[in-house]
C-alpha cells in the first residue's frame, strides 16, 4: 500500500485549502483613487499570499473568495486603504491537512 505524497511546495499546499465564500466581501478598498494616484507599486498585489488583489487598469479588484485570512493586507497597505474583517460566521477558509 503506497502512502500519498505530502504537499511540498506552497502551490501544492495552497491546493489543499478550500473556501466557503459569503455573497458579500469581508475585504474593502476604502478609496480606489488612493490606489490609482498614491500607490504606483500596488504593493498589496505583491504581499498577499493568496493573490486576492489584482490591479485592473484604473481600479483594484478584490477576489475575496480566495482570501487566506492572514491579515497581511490590513497591516501591509502603506495608506491603510484596506478594511479587513473576518468573514461572517460559517464562511471563509477551510483548512485540510495532508
N, C-alpha and C positions, 0 to 999 in steps of 0.2 A: 504494500500500500504506500503510495507516494504522499508526501507532505506538501500541501500547497505552498507555492513560493510566496515569501513575505515581500510586501512592497518596500522598495529600497529608495527610489528617487522621490522627490517632492511631488512630481506629477503623478506617480503611482499612488502615493499616499493621499493626494487630493481626490483621486478617483474613488477612494473608499468613503468619502464624505457625501452625505445626502442632505437634501434640504426640503423643508416643508414651508414653502413661501406663503406669506399672507398676501392678500389682494392689495394692501397698502404698504408702501415703503417705510422702513424704520430709519432710513438714511435720507438726509435732505441737504442739498446745496442751498445755502441761505441766499446767496446773491450770485447769479451766473455771470453778471458783469464783472465781479471781482476776479473770477477765473479768466475772463477774457482780457481784462486790462492790467491786472496787477501780477498775474502769475504766469510768466512766459514758459516756465518749465513744466507746468501742470503736474506737480510733484505727487499728487495723490494717485496718478496713473502709474507711478513707479513704485511707491511703497506699499500699496495694497496687495497682499499675497494672493487674493482671490481675483484680482484684476476687475474689480467691481466698477471702477471709474474709467470711462472712455471719453476722450475729447472728440467731439464731432463738429467740425467747422467752427461754430461760434458758441457752442453750448456743451456743458459737461453732462454726459449721460450716466446715470447711476443704475447699474444692474443689480439691485439689492437682493435679488432672488438667490444669488450665489455667495452672499456675504458669510465670512467665517466668524463673524462677531468678535474679532480680536481687538477692536477699538483703536487700531493704529490711525485710522482716518481722523478721529476726534482729537488726537494729540499731534498728528503729523502735519496738518494743514497750517502753513505759516500765517494764514489770515483768519484762523478759527471760523472758517466759512462752511464747515460741515457739521450738521446737527446729527448726532448718533444716539440712538436709543436701542434698548433691547427689543427684539420683535415681540409682538403680542404673544401671550402665553399659548403654548402648543405649536408655535411656529418657529422657524429658524433652522439652524444647523442641527443635523443628526449625525453623530459620530458612529462609525462602525470600526471595530478593531479587527485587524487581520495580520 
